[in-house]
Every structure is written in C-alpha cells, then in structure tokens.
Amino acid sequence: MPDLSIAFVDLTGSVSVFETLGNDLATQTITRLTQWVGSKAVENGGQVVKMLGDGVLMSFADNNKAVSTMVQIQQEHASRSRQLPDLVKLQVQIGVARGPVVVVDGDCFGDAVNMASRLSDLAGPEQILVSDAVIRGLSSRAGARFRSLGPMRIKGKADPCEVFRIEWHAETPSEFLTIPADLHAMTSGDGDMAQGIELSWLTSRQVFAMKDLPIHIGRVPEAQFVVSDPRVSRLHARIDARSGSFVLEDTSSYGTWVRFEGTDHAIVLRRQECLLHSNGEIAMGAPFGDFGSPTIAFRMIDGALMLGKKRLRA
C-alpha cells in the first residue's frame, strides 16, 4: 500500500448561498468552485479522487505538495472572494492526513482517508488542520508554518491524536508556530494528572470529579450545569471521562466552540467531541466573537486540590 497524503476540502456557507441565489445559480457556483479546487490539485501533481457535492477528496504522493497546495487554495480563494457579499461567500475548511492507502478503481480507502475527513469536519472556515504524520513528513524546503493544537479526540480513534493547524495568512506571528511535539498526558498545569474539572458561568461555579461524570451542560434543570440562555440547547453538551481524560461532546442544534488558554484559535464542534487537555473557555450556541455569547470557563483541578475541596465540604 502506498503512503499518500489525503486532503479533504469542504465548502461552508452553501445554505446561505442557496437561499440567496436559488438552486440553479447556487449549484453552478458551487460546481465551479469545486472544479477549481480540483484543478489546483492536478496542477501540483495531485489527483482528484472524487467530488462530493460541496467537497473534494484529493490524494498526493508528495507530502510537501499536498500542504503547499492547500495553502495555495486558501490564499487564492480568499483573494478571489474578498469583494463578495457575505450571503453569497463560500469558505473553505480543509483536513489533511497521511498514511497507507488502498486504491481500488480510482477510489481511496484507509485510516488516512477517514482522518482527513474528520479533520475537515473539525476545522473552522478558512482553516487547514493536519495530522502529526503530515507534519513529520514535511521537509524544511516546504516552508510550511504550523502550530500544534494539542491532542484531540478524533471519532473512530482509540487514543487522542495530536492535531496541527497550517498557518497560511501572511500576517501570522512567528511566535505562534511550533515544531512537532510528542503527545502529552493531560495535566492540570504542574505535571499532576487532572482529577476534576471546574465550570464557571456568571455567578455559577461547580467542580466535578471524574467519578461524577458524565454530566450535561444545558438550559434545563435536568442538566448538571445549567446555563440559562436561549442560544443554549436543552442538553447542549456532555462532558465524559475516557482513559483519565475529560472529553467534551457537542449534542446541540447550533454548535459549540472551544478555546484553550494562550490561543485565539477556536475549535468548532458540531455533533463532535474534543479532548479538554488544559484550561480554557466554551462558547455555546454562538461563536466567541458574537456579542454576549454564553461562555463557560473551565479549569483542570489536580488531585491535591480536589482532596482539599472534599475536606472543605466535609
């Protein structure tokens, strides 16, 4: 089986485009864009595996070419669509993974294909998320800029996977870029494994130990942590424990956004899950940039602090 870099390019914003332009014109617009995306792969030595409605699945033998092509697609598409009204603007989110791939009748199968699709789903508009295998396969001549987002739970994978974001904006500060790192155990910040998680919203503050999980966050009294905001679903999200780690799963109608300390990047969850590997914030029903979006702060609690809290309650 050949090792290939698999890229999944997905278009977002199609619902608004169809509502604004109508079925015929919107379909033409999306088709032109996906064909253009496919042409960029072919120009750079890649292959179009298949078109998937508003997505394109591509393969590259050359890992450097795969990454540079995705950067080119984001940069050129941003330039091409800069003057378009928001209601008819399609954005691109991309996932790339590398590994052994089975090719049958022109189609591709394997873990790298599944991983690329999951990363594309996890990426936000105008983002490129890649697996650690892609980063390890980059040579210095690729000139790619990237940063680690830490270990994340990927659907279908037993263990957390380190995910990287490729930075394609020219103005990205160099201090945000990192070199590949080994997966690290989730800690509370001082090297101790986290034994609890503290959630805070407005004046509400609760601590949940591993044994208390799973819990739900939502706007109804049945939720273990209640957030009374109309943008929050009845049972909006769930926090569970897996292999000593805290995992957040979105179960809402409008989505959940997660942002960790020290980064402006938000992970978008829509019926997906994310490993809570350090302290941060959760926006529910609306992204962080929306005024007044209900935002929960979360903090990892180590074993010693959990013991102290238990003694105080006693």
C-alpha positions as CSV (number, residue, x, y, z in Angstrom):
1,M,0.0,0.0,0.0
2,P,1.4,3.4,-0.9
3,D,1.8,6.2,1.6
4,L,-0.3,9.1,0.4
5,S,-1.3,12.5,1.8
6,I,-5.1,12.7,1.6
7,A,-6.8,16.1,1.6
8,F,-10.5,16.7,2.1
9,V,-11.6,20.2,1.1
10,D,-15.1,21.1,2.2
11,L,-17.1,24.3,1.4
12,T,-19.1,26.0,4.1
13,G,-21.9,28.6,3.7
14,S,-23.7,26.7,1.0
15,V,-27.1,27.0,2.8
16,S,-26.9,30.8,2.6
17,V,-25.8,30.7,-1.0
18,F,-28.8,28.5,-2.0
19,E,-31.2,30.8,-0.1
20,T,-29.8,33.9,-1.8
21,L,-29.1,32.7,-5.3
22,G,-31.6,30.0,-5.8
23,N,-31.0,26.3,-6.6
24,D,-29.7,26.7,-10.2
25,L,-27.3,29.5,-9.8
26,A,-26.1,28.2,-6.4
27,T,-25.4,24.8,-7.9
28,Q,-23.4,26.4,-10.7
29,T,-21.4,28.5,-8.2
30,I,-20.5,25.5,-6.0
31,T,-19.7,23.3,-9.0
32,R,-17.3,26.0,-10.4
33,L,-15.6,26.3,-7.1
34,T,-15.1,22.6,-6.5
35,Q,-13.8,22.2,-10.1
36,W,-11.3,25.0,-9.5
37,V,-10.2,23.3,-6.2
38,G,-9.7,20.0,-8.1
39,S,-7.7,21.8,-10.8
40,K,-5.2,23.1,-8.2
41,A,-4.6,19.6,-7.1
42,V,-3.9,18.4,-10.6
43,E,-1.6,21.4,-11.3
44,N,0.5,20.5,-8.3
45,G,0.9,16.7,-9.0
46,G,-2.1,15.5,-7.0
47,Q,-5.2,13.6,-8.1
48,V,-8.8,14.2,-7.6
49,V,-10.3,11.1,-6.0
50,K,-13.9,12.2,-6.2
51,M,-16.2,15.2,-6.0
52,L,-18.6,15.0,-3.0
53,G,-21.3,17.7,-3.6
54,D,-19.7,20.6,-1.9
55,G,-16.4,18.8,-1.1
56,V,-13.4,17.5,-2.9
57,L,-11.3,14.5,-1.9
58,M,-7.7,14.5,-3.2
59,S,-4.5,12.5,-2.9
60,F,-0.8,13.4,-3.2
61,A,2.2,11.2,-3.2
62,D,4.3,14.2,-2.3
63,N,3.5,15.4,1.2
64,N,5.1,18.8,0.7
65,K,3.0,19.4,-2.4
66,A,-0.2,18.4,-0.5
67,V,0.4,21.1,2.1
68,S,1.6,23.8,-0.2
69,T,-1.5,23.2,-2.5
70,M,-3.9,23.5,0.4
71,V,-2.2,26.8,1.4
72,Q,-2.4,28.0,-2.2
73,I,-6.1,27.1,-2.3
74,Q,-6.9,29.1,0.9
75,Q,-4.8,32.1,-0.2
76,E,-6.2,32.3,-3.7
77,H,-9.8,31.6,-2.7
78,A,-9.6,34.4,0.0
79,S,-8.3,36.8,-2.7
80,R,-11.0,35.8,-5.2
81,S,-13.9,36.1,-2.8
82,R,-12.8,39.2,-0.9
83,Q,-15.3,41.5,-2.6
84,L,-18.3,39.2,-2.5
85,P,-21.2,39.9,-0.1
86,D,-21.3,37.6,3.0
87,L,-24.5,36.0,1.9
88,V,-23.0,34.5,-1.3
89,K,-19.5,33.9,0.1
90,L,-18.4,30.3,0.3
91,Q,-15.5,29.5,2.7
92,V,-13.1,26.5,2.7
93,Q,-12.2,24.2,5.5
94,I,-9.5,21.6,4.9
95,G,-8.3,18.4,6.6
96,V,-5.1,16.5,5.6
97,A,-3.8,13.2,6.8
98,R,-1.0,10.9,5.6
99,G,-0.7,7.1,5.8
100,P,-1.0,3.8,3.9
101,V,-3.9,4.0,1.4
102,V,-5.7,1.2,-0.6
103,V,-6.6,2.4,-4.1
104,V,-9.4,0.5,-5.7
105,D,-10.9,1.6,-9.1
106,G,-9.7,5.1,-8.5
107,D,-11.2,5.4,-5.0
108,C,-9.1,5.6,-1.8
109,F,-9.6,3.7,1.4
110,G,-7.8,3.7,4.7
111,D,-7.2,5.4,8.0
112,A,-5.7,8.5,6.4
113,V,-8.9,9.0,4.3
114,N,-11.1,8.8,7.4
115,M,-8.7,11.0,9.4
116,A,-8.7,13.7,6.7
117,S,-12.5,13.8,6.6
118,R,-12.6,14.1,10.5
119,L,-10.1,16.9,10.4
120,S,-12.0,18.7,7.7
121,D,-15.2,18.5,9.9
122,L,-13.2,19.7,12.9
123,A,-11.6,22.7,11.1
124,G,-13.4,26.0,11.0
125,P,-13.9,28.1,7.9
126,E,-10.5,29.2,6.3
127,Q,-8.6,26.7,8.4
128,I,-6.3,23.8,7.5
129,L,-6.0,21.0,10.1
130,V,-3.5,18.2,9.6
131,S,-2.3,15.1,11.4
132,D,1.0,14.6,13.1
133,A,2.1,12.3,10.2
134,V,1.7,15.2,7.8
135,I,3.9,17.4,9.9
136,R,6.5,14.7,10.4
137,G,6.6,14.2,6.6
138,L,7.3,17.8,5.9
139,S,10.8,18.8,4.8
140,S,12.5,22.1,5.6
141,R,12.2,23.2,1.9
142,A,8.4,23.1,2.3
143,G,8.5,26.3,4.2
144,A,5.2,25.5,5.9
145,R,4.2,27.4,9.1
146,F,2.2,25.5,11.6
147,R,1.3,25.2,15.3
148,S,0.2,22.3,17.5
149,L,-3.3,22.4,18.8
150,G,-2.5,19.6,21.2
151,P,-4.0,16.1,21.5
152,M,-7.7,15.8,20.5
153,R,-10.2,13.0,20.5
154,I,-11.0,12.1,16.9
155,K,-14.0,10.0,16.2
156,G,-13.0,6.4,15.4
157,K,-9.6,6.7,17.1
158,A,-9.0,4.9,20.4
159,D,-6.4,7.4,21.6
160,P,-6.1,11.2,21.4
161,C,-4.3,12.4,18.2
162,E,-2.1,15.5,18.1
163,V,-3.6,17.9,15.6
164,F,-1.8,20.8,13.9
165,R,-3.0,23.9,12.1
166,I,-1.3,25.1,9.0
167,E,-1.0,28.9,9.0
168,W,-1.5,30.4,5.6
169,H,-2.1,34.1,6.4
170,A,1.0,36.2,5.7
171,E,0.5,38.2,8.9
172,T,0.6,35.2,11.3
173,P,3.1,36.0,14.0
174,S,6.1,33.6,14.0
175,E,5.9,33.0,17.8
176,F,2.6,31.1,17.2
177,L,4.4,28.5,15.2
178,T,5.8,25.3,16.7
179,I,7.7,22.2,15.9
180,P,6.2,18.7,16.2
181,A,5.8,17.5,19.8
182,D,5.1,14.2,21.3
183,L,1.6,13.6,22.6
184,H,1.4,14.7,26.2
185,A,-0.8,13.5,29.1
186,M,-3.5,15.9,30.1
187,T,-2.3,17.8,33.2
188,S,-3.6,20.5,35.5
189,G,-0.6,22.7,34.7
190,D,2.0,21.5,37.2
191,G,2.5,17.9,36.0
192,D,-0.2,16.2,38.1
193,M,-3.0,14.4,36.3
194,A,-6.2,16.3,36.5
195,Q,-8.8,14.6,38.7
196,G,-11.6,17.2,38.4
197,I,-12.9,20.0,36.2
198,E,-14.3,23.3,37.4
199,L,-17.0,25.1,35.3
200,S,-17.9,28.7,35.7
201,W,-20.6,30.9,34.1
202,L,-21.6,34.3,35.5
203,T,-22.0,33.6,39.2
204,S,-22.3,29.8,38.9
205,R,-19.3,27.7,39.8
206,Q,-19.2,23.9,40.2
207,V,-16.5,21.3,40.4
208,F,-17.0,17.8,39.0
209,A,-14.7,14.9,39.9
210,M,-14.0,12.1,37.4
211,K,-16.5,9.8,39.3
212,D,-19.3,12.4,38.8
213,L,-19.1,12.1,35.0
214,P,-20.8,12.1,32.6
215,I,-22.5,15.4,33.1
216,H,-24.6,17.5,30.8
217,I,-24.5,21.3,30.2
218,G,-27.7,22.8,29.1
219,R,-30.5,25.3,29.8
220,V,-33.0,22.9,31.5
221,P,-32.9,21.9,35.2
222,E,-32.1,18.3,34.3
223,A,-28.6,19.4,33.3
224,Q,-25.9,19.1,35.9
225,F,-24.6,22.5,34.9
226,V,-27.3,25.0,33.9
227,V,-26.7,27.9,31.5
228,S,-30.0,29.9,31.2
229,D,-29.6,31.4,27.7
230,P,-31.9,30.9,24.7
231,R,-29.0,30.1,22.5
232,V,-28.1,27.1,24.6
233,S,-29.9,23.8,23.7
234,R,-31.8,21.9,26.4
235,L,-28.9,19.5,26.8
236,H,-26.3,21.3,24.8
237,A,-23.1,19.4,25.6
238,R,-21.8,16.5,27.6
239,I,-18.5,16.0,29.5
240,D,-17.3,12.5,29.9
241,A,-14.2,10.7,31.2
242,R,-12.1,8.4,29.0
243,S,-8.8,6.9,29.9
244,G,-8.2,9.5,32.6
245,S,-9.1,12.4,30.2
246,F,-12.0,14.9,30.0
247,V,-13.9,14.8,26.7
248,L,-16.4,17.4,25.6
249,E,-19.1,16.3,23.1
250,D,-21.5,18.7,21.4
251,T,-25.1,17.5,21.4
252,S,-26.7,20.8,20.4
253,S,-28.6,22.3,17.5
254,Y,-26.3,25.3,16.9
255,G,-22.8,24.1,17.8
256,T,-20.1,24.6,20.5
257,W,-16.8,26.5,20.3
258,V,-13.8,25.6,22.4
259,R,-10.8,27.9,23.0
260,F,-7.7,26.9,25.2
261,E,-5.6,29.4,27.2
262,G,-2.8,31.0,25.2
263,T,-4.5,30.8,21.8
264,D,-7.1,32.8,19.8
265,H,-8.0,29.7,17.8
266,A,-11.4,28.2,18.4
267,I,-12.2,24.6,17.7
268,V,-15.7,24.3,16.2
269,L,-17.8,21.3,17.3
270,R,-21.0,20.2,15.6
271,R,-22.0,16.8,17.0
272,Q,-18.3,16.2,17.5
273,E,-16.1,15.8,20.5
274,C,-12.8,17.4,21.8
275,L,-10.3,16.5,24.4
276,L,-10.1,19.1,27.2
277,H,-6.4,19.0,27.7
278,S,-5.9,22.3,29.5
279,N,-7.8,25.3,30.9
280,G,-10.0,27.3,28.5
281,E,-13.4,28.5,27.5
282,I,-16.5,27.1,25.9
283,A,-18.9,29.2,23.8
284,M,-22.4,27.7,23.4
285,G,-24.8,28.3,20.5
286,A,-22.8,31.2,19.1
287,P,-19.0,31.8,18.5
288,F,-16.8,33.8,20.8
289,G,-16.9,36.8,18.5
290,D,-20.7,37.2,18.9
291,F,-21.7,39.8,21.5
292,G,-22.8,38.2,24.7
293,S,-22.4,34.6,23.6
294,P,-22.8,32.4,26.6
295,T,-19.3,31.4,27.6
296,I,-18.2,28.9,30.2
297,A,-14.7,28.9,31.7
298,F,-13.3,25.5,32.5
299,R,-10.3,24.7,34.7
300,M,-8.5,21.5,35.4
301,I,-8.2,20.5,39.1
302,D,-5.4,18.3,40.3
303,G,-5.6,15.5,42.9
304,A,-4.4,17.6,45.8
305,L,-6.8,20.4,45.2
306,M,-9.7,18.0,44.7
307,L,-8.9,16.5,48.1
308,G,-8.8,19.9,49.7
309,K,-12.2,20.8,48.3
310,K,-13.6,17.5,49.6
311,R,-12.3,18.3,53.1
312,L,-13.9,21.8,52.9
313,R,-17.2,20.3,52.0
314,A,-16.9,17.8,54.9
